Amino acid sequence: MKRIIFFLLFISTAFFLSAQQLKSFKGKVSDAYNFWICTPEGYSKADSAKPLVVFLHGRSLCGRDLNRVRRYGPLNAIEKHGLKLDAIVLAPQNPGSSWRPDKVMRLVEWTKSRYNIDTSRIYLIGMSLGGYGTIDVAGTYPGCFAAAMALCGGGTIKDYCGLNELPLWILHGTADRAVGVGASQRVVDAMRSCGESRRLIWTPLKGANHGRLARIFYLPETYRWLFAHSLADTNRAVDRTFSITTETLNRKVYRELLRSEMIAVDYTRGAPAPSSPSDYADQEDDGDTARVASAALGDEEQPAVRKEPEKQYYKIRKGDTLSSIARRHHTTVKALCRLNGMKADTTLRVGKRIRVR
């Protein structure tokens, strides 16, 4: 009986390998990366335009052997576990340094010129070093991506304000010892200091370590969430109907993929509804922010001791009020007045920086 089951699994895996075509490219694009292109079953350039999913891997897959990129992530999910995407996947290989946004975009442009890509539906997802790359690429070219998902990474760009222009889901395990959750928290704080981050979803996953988040590549809802967004959406609102929790990662995700149907854009689904302040005011889960920041620094949790929060500032924009600033930064008008030596009726000057923490 076991032999029969193994044979059936082998046949099913072979079917997925032949159904979705995988092709490698080395030295094809100057001043860029080597890369894989995976096309859906029966793909033809004459068909309707397909979404493009760009996958940026972590440091363990760096090098010159392109086969390393197939060890985890969307390509592995397609080849080994039955993920069926009605989309084209672009998976470059980083030889061993930080991801360069300009090099990634050269590959995106090359792919757009040779495949029938729906340019309103280009998505970006990465983990660890690739999580950093996702933040850096999306923050540099926010008008090119319909949505992005950054897993257990951080960011190295100077200005994070551009990230507020696109739907962005940042996830990080609070027990991550490879890349502390504080790396993502700093990106979130920088985005919020730019103004309202209504397109951001911030999910610290309680107790999840670094490797655990790799399972997100094998969740059907990961791709359904990405596909729920388009550059053509009014106000580029973020879809908040999807949920990924620590419990989600405990599911038997590989078996689920073998049974899942083709994951495609649902064109009958309307654009996401714009978020109200109540939707995104408490995106940090119900965990303790000070405790999460402590875990990021590698400290042991001390339940009875609270660390003094790092000072944070916000630059006042046109239309801001103390009430709106307080809601945005999860504080009160009274606390803002105390930190800045002002009164509740103080006139706010555009461009002035005030302390919010």
C-alpha positions as MATLAB code, in Angstrom:
seq = 'MKRIIFFLLFISTAFFLSAQQLKSFKGKVSDAYNFWICTPEGYSKADSAKPLVVFLHGRSLCGRDLNRVRRYGPLNAIEKHGLKLDAIVLAPQNPGSSWRPDKVMRLVEWTKSRYNIDTSRIYLIGMSLGGYGTIDVAGTYPGCFAAAMALCGGGTIKDYCGLNELPLWILHGTADRAVGVGASQRVVDAMRSCGESRRLIWTPLKGANHGRLARIFYLPETYRWLFAHSLADTNRAVDRTFSITTETLNRKVYRELLRSEMIAVDYTRGAPAPSSPSDYADQEDDGDTARVASAALGDEEQPAVRKEPEKQYYKIRKGDTLSSIARRHHTTVKALCRLNGMKADTTLRVGKRIRVR';
ca = [
       0.000    0.000    0.000;
       2.834    2.424    0.892;
       4.484    1.733   -2.455;
       1.270    2.580   -4.268;
       0.884    5.853   -2.373;
       4.532    6.756   -3.075;
       4.064    5.952   -6.772;
       0.944    8.129   -6.971;
       2.744   11.023   -5.282;
       5.654   10.618   -7.704;
       3.324   10.665  -10.694;
       1.472   13.725   -9.395;
       4.764   15.571   -8.822;
       5.946   14.680  -12.321;
       2.664   16.022  -13.692;
       3.196   19.409  -12.048;
       6.748   19.536  -13.342;
       5.577   19.023  -16.922;
       2.454   21.163  -16.608;
       4.164   24.329  -15.405;
       7.291   25.028  -17.427;
      10.492   26.128  -15.719;
      13.346   27.710  -17.657;
      16.675   29.112  -16.454;
      18.508   32.129  -17.865;
      22.188   32.875  -17.241;
      23.890   36.067  -18.378;
      20.778   36.979  -20.350;
      20.304   40.478  -18.937;
      23.327   42.732  -18.525;
      24.068   44.115  -15.059;
      21.361   41.960  -13.501;
      20.951   38.497  -11.957;
      20.664   34.998  -13.348;
      17.071   33.857  -12.993;
      14.279   31.345  -13.482;
      11.020   31.904  -15.315;
       8.105   29.575  -14.534;
       5.051   29.730  -16.775;
       1.629   28.184  -16.070;
       0.292   25.080  -17.768;
      -0.310   25.547  -21.480;
       1.049   29.084  -21.461;
       1.199   30.943  -24.780;
       2.106   34.584  -25.323;
      -1.044   34.816  -27.446;
      -3.164   34.081  -24.373;
      -4.542   36.762  -22.101;
      -1.982   38.638  -20.019;
      -0.801   36.902  -16.847;
       0.181   38.318  -13.443;
       3.885   38.293  -12.599;
       5.123   37.123   -9.185;
       8.712   38.138   -8.357;
      10.372   35.989   -5.670;
      13.487   37.163   -3.805;
      15.218   34.414   -1.816;
      17.202   34.502    1.409;
      20.946   34.275    2.002;
      21.014   30.453    2.152;
      20.122   30.282   -1.565;
      22.761   32.782   -2.723;
      25.486   31.651   -5.124;
      25.998   30.726   -8.767;
      24.060   27.460   -8.818;
      20.552   28.365   -9.962;
      19.175   25.079   -8.654;
      19.560   26.438   -5.118;
      16.647   28.816   -5.819;
      14.392   25.757   -6.111;
      15.007   24.629   -2.514;
      12.154   26.664   -1.006;
       9.721   29.299   -2.102;
       7.275   29.458   -5.028;
       9.381   27.311   -7.382;
       9.661   24.551   -4.795;
       5.955   24.840   -4.013;
       5.159   24.433   -7.713;
       7.604   21.609   -8.451;
       7.385   19.536   -5.294;
       4.088   20.309   -3.618;
       1.542   20.976   -6.327;
       1.082   24.734   -6.168;
      -0.815   25.722   -9.319;
      -0.528   29.400  -10.199;
      -2.157   31.046  -13.175;
       0.738   33.472  -13.215;
       4.333   33.779  -14.356;
       6.993   33.516  -11.652;
      10.311   35.349  -11.908;
      12.915   34.014   -9.455;
      16.390   35.604   -9.684;
      19.461   34.378   -7.823;
      21.532   36.772   -5.765;
      25.232   35.782   -5.884;
      25.827   36.849   -2.290;
      25.204   40.488   -1.409;
      22.238   42.737   -0.725;
      19.505   42.769   -3.366;
      19.925   45.686   -5.769;
      16.568   47.278   -6.707;
      17.842   48.423  -10.109;
      19.012   44.918  -11.017;
      15.681   43.391  -10.005;
      13.815   45.957  -12.101;
      15.956   45.174  -15.156;
      14.719   41.592  -14.919;
      11.121   42.744  -14.489;
      11.408   44.910  -17.611;
      13.023   42.059  -19.557;
      10.207   39.706  -18.558;
       7.557   42.253  -19.514;
       9.146   42.619  -22.965;
       9.149   38.869  -23.688;
       6.061   37.509  -21.937;
       2.453   38.643  -21.970;
       2.394   40.285  -18.534;
      -0.525   42.111  -16.966;
       1.501   45.167  -15.955;
      -1.182   46.206  -13.468;
      -0.617   42.939  -11.580;
       3.085   42.584  -10.785;
       3.724   41.291   -7.257;
       6.795   41.039   -5.049;
       7.480   38.566   -2.247;
      10.673   37.709   -0.388;
      12.039   36.201    2.802;
      14.991   37.047    5.073;
      17.594   38.680    2.786;
      14.781   38.606    0.242;
      12.540   40.324    2.794;
      15.068   43.141    2.896;
      15.116   43.084   -0.900;
      11.329   43.260   -1.069;
      11.255   46.352    1.143;
      14.099   48.014   -0.774;
      12.684   47.248   -4.240;
       9.085   48.127   -3.362;
      10.187   51.297   -1.573;
      12.276   52.361   -4.575;
       9.656   51.487   -7.212;
       6.280   51.621   -5.406;
       4.388   52.475   -8.587;
       5.469   49.258  -10.318;
       4.006   46.673   -7.936;
       0.343   45.977   -7.224;
       1.220   44.489   -3.807;
       4.202   43.136   -1.882;
       4.812   40.747    1.000;
       8.008   40.884    3.090;
       8.808   37.964    5.416;
      11.256   38.188    8.355;
      13.385   40.888    6.771;
      14.030   44.577    7.212;
      15.173   47.406    4.988;
      18.253   49.409    3.983;
      16.823   52.285    1.939;
      17.079   55.846    3.236;
      13.431   56.819    2.680;
      10.592   54.422    3.548;
       7.763   56.821    2.702;
       7.261   55.297   -0.760;
       6.172   52.018    0.862;
       2.961   53.722    1.966;
       1.920   53.952   -1.680;
       1.264   50.231   -2.179;
      -0.479   47.392   -0.312;
       2.283   45.847    1.792;
       2.076   42.923    4.217;
       5.042   42.570    6.580;
       5.263   39.389    8.674;
       7.935   38.434   11.200;
       8.252   35.810   13.914;
       8.755   37.157   17.420;
      11.115   34.231   18.198;
      13.326   34.894   15.155;
      16.984   34.734   16.202;
      18.424   35.007   12.671;
      16.808   38.359   11.869;
      15.255   39.942   14.954;
      11.670   41.139   14.653;
      12.934   44.635   15.429;
      14.262   44.848   11.845;
      10.688   44.750   10.529;
       9.450   46.935   13.389;
      11.879   49.667   12.346;
      10.478   49.598    8.800;
       6.935   49.839   10.164;
       7.886   52.745   12.442;
       9.606   54.555    9.577;
       6.533   54.123    7.370;
       4.248   55.424   10.077;
       6.460   58.419   10.688;
       5.766   59.437    7.070;
       2.014   59.614    7.623;
      -1.004   57.343    7.553;
       0.006   53.808    6.614;
      -3.445   52.628    5.595;
      -2.019   50.203    3.016;
       0.200   48.422    5.553;
      -0.558   45.138    7.297;
       1.921   44.388   10.099;
       1.794   40.881   11.549;
       4.271   39.814   14.260;
       3.731   36.048   14.547;
       3.979   35.036   18.199;
       6.573   32.376   18.927;
       7.473   31.771   15.265;
      11.166   31.359   14.466;
      12.961   32.346   11.276;
      12.476   29.195    9.234;
       8.812   28.854   10.165;
       7.826   31.715    7.906;
       8.993   29.783    4.819;
       5.656   27.972    5.071;
       3.945   31.145    3.911;
       5.136   30.378    0.372;
       3.016   27.217    0.496;
      -0.230   28.842    1.634;
      -2.848   29.368   -1.092;
      -4.048   32.511    0.698;
      -0.603   34.090    0.190;
      -1.146   34.229   -3.555;
      -4.851   34.975   -3.293;
      -3.997   37.999   -1.164;
      -1.445   39.205   -3.708;
      -3.848   38.636   -6.610;
      -6.569   40.607   -4.813;
      -4.699   43.808   -5.700;
      -4.183   45.733   -8.915;
      -2.549   49.007   -9.844;
      -5.916   49.856  -11.397;
      -7.695   49.699   -8.009;
      -9.149   52.982   -6.833;
      -6.913   54.415   -4.086;
      -4.857   51.170   -4.196;
      -6.589   49.942   -1.068;
      -5.278   46.892    0.817;
      -7.360   43.732    1.226;
      -7.757   42.880    4.921;
     -10.053   39.879    4.527;
      -7.109   37.443    4.622;
      -5.417   36.240    7.788;
      -2.092   34.527    8.474;
      -1.424   33.625   12.106;
       0.910   31.356   14.030;
      -1.871   28.758   13.955;
      -2.069   29.092   10.164;
       1.537   27.939    9.878;
       0.706   24.763   11.811;
      -1.636   23.522    9.089;
      -0.710   20.590    6.841;
       0.007   23.034    4.050;
       1.776   20.625    1.669;
      -1.171   18.238    1.572;
      -3.502   21.177    1.049;
      -1.555   22.310   -2.009;
      -1.834   18.876   -3.640;
      -5.609   19.150   -3.329;
      -5.948   22.836   -4.213;
      -7.291   24.166   -7.487;
      -5.557   26.628   -9.806;
      -4.945   29.897   -7.988;
      -5.805   32.762  -10.299;
      -6.997   36.342  -10.219;
     -10.673   36.444   -9.308;
     -11.947   39.097  -11.694;
     -15.441   38.835  -10.230;
     -14.095   40.127   -6.924;
     -14.248   43.879   -6.549;
     -11.330   46.047   -5.537;
     -10.552   46.084   -1.795;
     -12.505   48.596    0.236;
     -10.505   51.585    1.521;
      -9.291   51.163    5.094;
     -10.574   53.378    7.859;
      -8.313   54.420   10.768;
      -9.964   51.785   12.964;
      -8.822   49.073   10.524;
      -5.129   49.813   10.637;
      -4.653   51.398   14.037;
      -3.899   48.090   15.782;
      -2.119   45.988   13.174;
       0.598   44.915   15.622;
      -1.532   41.981   16.793;
      -2.433   41.895   20.488;
       1.190   41.380   21.539;
       3.214   43.748   23.668;
       5.276   46.103   21.499;
       7.976   46.554   24.133;
       8.265   42.791   24.561;
       8.492   42.287   20.788;
      11.234   44.900   20.483;
      13.115   43.211   23.325;
      12.984   39.870   21.536;
      14.446   41.546   18.437;
      17.570   42.449   20.364;
      18.059   38.890   21.544;
      17.133   39.646   25.150;
      15.372   37.126   27.319;
      11.812   38.123   28.040;
      11.376   39.713   31.453;
       7.609   39.774   32.145;
       7.890   42.116   35.130;
      10.235   44.615   33.458;
       9.281   47.006   30.652;
      12.001   48.617   28.573;
      11.858   52.345   27.933;
      10.624   52.779   24.334;
      12.930   54.388   21.800;
      12.201   58.029   21.021;
      10.163   58.482   17.845;
       9.293   61.627   15.939;
       6.746   62.610   13.315;
       6.880   65.429   10.745;
       3.601   67.344   10.636;
       1.762   67.354    7.319;
      -1.027   69.514    5.964;
      -4.365   68.563    7.548;
      -2.834   66.896   10.605;
      -4.386   67.418   14.031;
      -3.158   66.238   17.403;
      -6.058   63.781   17.487;
      -5.194   62.223   14.108;
      -1.501   62.024   15.003;
      -2.341   60.390   18.337;
      -4.543   57.751   16.640;
      -1.895   57.028   14.039;
       0.766   56.388   16.661;
      -1.437   54.591   19.184;
      -1.152   57.275   21.853;
      -3.224   60.132   23.278;
      -3.380   63.894   22.788;
      -2.503   64.315   26.448;
       0.643   62.214   26.036;
       1.692   64.183   22.935;
       1.265   67.459   24.801;
       3.336   66.164   27.695;
       6.176   64.959   25.422;
       6.332   68.193   23.451;
       5.483   70.788   26.101;
       2.449   72.004   24.185;
      -1.252   72.498   24.785;
      -4.163   70.721   23.093;
      -5.059   73.887   21.172;
      -1.500   74.597   19.989;
      -1.367   75.440   16.274;
       0.534   72.763   14.339;
       3.085   74.002   11.820;
       3.541   71.951    8.656;
       7.059   70.501    8.504;
       7.738   70.674   12.230;
       8.830   67.456   13.946;
       7.102   66.449   17.153;
       7.880   63.571   19.450;
       5.302   60.777   19.470;
       7.094   58.288   21.767;
];
